[in-house]
Amino acid sequence: MKLMWALILGISILGLVIVIVRNRLSIRLLKQFVLHLAAAALVIYAFNYSGWVADLHIPLNAVTIAAIVMLGIPGVLMIIGLQWTIL
C-alpha cells in the first residue's frame, strides 16, 4: 500500500514538473514565489533575533511563512497581533 502511494506521489510530482517546465509563465511565477518565501523567512528570522519587541517570538513554520507570503507586512502585523492576543 505504501508503495502505491509513493508511486502516485512520484507520478504527480513528475507531471507537475513537466507542466511547470513547459510553461515559461509558470517558471516566472515559481521564481517569484520562492523569492517571496525566502524574504518572508528572512523577515521572521530578523524579527525574532532583533529584539524589536521584548518577549515576542514568531515561530518559523509553514503557516506563519504562508501568512506573510500572502499578506506581506499586514501578515507580519497579523501574526504579532495573534501572539499578543493569545499569549
Buried (B, 14 or more C-beta within 10 A) or exposed (E): EEEEEEEEEEEEEEEEEEEBEEEEEEEEEEEEEEEBBEBBBEBBEEBBEEEEEEEBEBEEEEEBBEBBBEBBEEBBEBBBEEBEEEE
